Amino acid sequence: MNSENIPIIISAVLLAGVLLGVYWAHRRRQFHFRRQLLVELFKAYFNGDVPADRLDRRAQQIVSRHFVQSPEFYSLAVAAFQRAMDAKLARRPRVEKDEKTLFGLMATLKNVFGLPDLYRIEAWRPGRE
């Protein structure tokens, strides 16, 4: 190996490392931005501003179908539901109508995205420990 090539190789490796770091930082920033868009979309849905069919189309535009079927998407939906429930019930005493409305919205959300079929918690059964 020629001693003239060593600085060129080192600088090429450093440049590749910097470019890879910039690429991953950009991807991470995009991911967090899209996740924030989903949180805002769920917030609007549980406030009654966005119908379920529009929510489905908009979510498909924001993130991939793979992400929509992931546990993280489900956790975002449940967290948004919980925030909406806390916000409704914190303002006034427990109102059954508000609870039914929010539970209905969550059930519709689960049916639209197929979440009950994907994330079912199985109870204990014989032979399974």
Protein Blocks (a to p, Z undefined) as FASTA:
>chain_A
ZZklmmmmmmmmmmmmmmmmmmmmmmmmmmmmmmmmmmmmmmmmmnopacfklmmmmmmm
mpcfklmmpmklmmmmmmmmmmmmmmmmmmpccdfklmmmmmmmmmmmmmmnommmmmcc
ddddehiZZ
